[in-house]
Amino acid sequence: MISSDDLLQAGFLRAEWVPSDSRYVAGQLYVLMRLQGSLRVYLPTEGNRIEVFSGDLYSPTFHYIGPRPESVDELLERAAQEPL
């Protein structure tokens, strides 16, 4: 199962500050800057779920919500799929 360390090694940056009125406060938020735009990964504090999205924090475009993938490569494949 993908971990925070895996994301950091793949070039994701951990968000040092998240607005308190967003849904992403209780967990860890990571950002990957790409030519196509930023990709965000949210790891909730509880459980083994993950959210992969682009766009802003208040009206995100979800690419994947579900169990954590086994690898960053698998995560990026899911992110490349059509938004939900």
N, C-alpha and C positions, 0 to 999 in steps of 0.2 A: 504494500500500500504506500502510495506517494507520501512523502513527509516534507516538513518545512525545509530541512536541509537539502532535499532533492530539488526543490524549487529554487533555492538560493544558488545551488551549484549550476543550475540551468540558466542563470542570468536574471531571474526574477528579483525584484527589490521588495523588501518588506515595507509596507506603508507605516511610517512612523506616527502619523496622526490621521485619524478618521473622524469626520464630523459626528458629534454626539447624537444628532437627530437622524442618522442613517441606520439601516438595519445591520450594518457590518461592524458594530462596536464589540459585540461579544464573540470574538474570534480573531483570526489572523488574516490580514488582507495583503496580497502580493500583486505586484504589477510588473508586466513585461512590456517594454517599449519595442514596437516593431514598425516596419515601414507601413504596414496596413493600419496602424493605430495601436493603441494600448490594449493589452489583454489583462484582465484581472482575475485572480483566483482567490476565493474566500474559503477558508477552513474554519468552520464553526468550532467552538470550544468543545462541545459535546458530540460524540459519535464519530463516524468515519465518512461523513458526507462531504461534498465539495460543490461549489458553484463556480462556473467558469463563464465570464461575461465580458462584454466590451461596452463602451458608452459611459455615461456618467453614473454616479452612485445612486442617484434618485430615480432614474428611469433607464436601467440597464437593459442591454440586449443580451439575453441568456443564450449561451451556446451549449451548456451542459449543466444539469443538476442531478446529482445522484451519488452513488458510492465512489469513493476515491479510486482512481485508476492505479494500476501497479507501477506505472512509469510516467515520466514527463513526456516521453514520445507519445504514449497513449493519450495523455491529457491534451497534447497539441493536436492530435488527430481528431479528437472529439470537438475541440475548439474550432477546427476548420469546417465542421459540418454546418449545415444550415442552422441559423438561429431558431430557438424554440418559439 
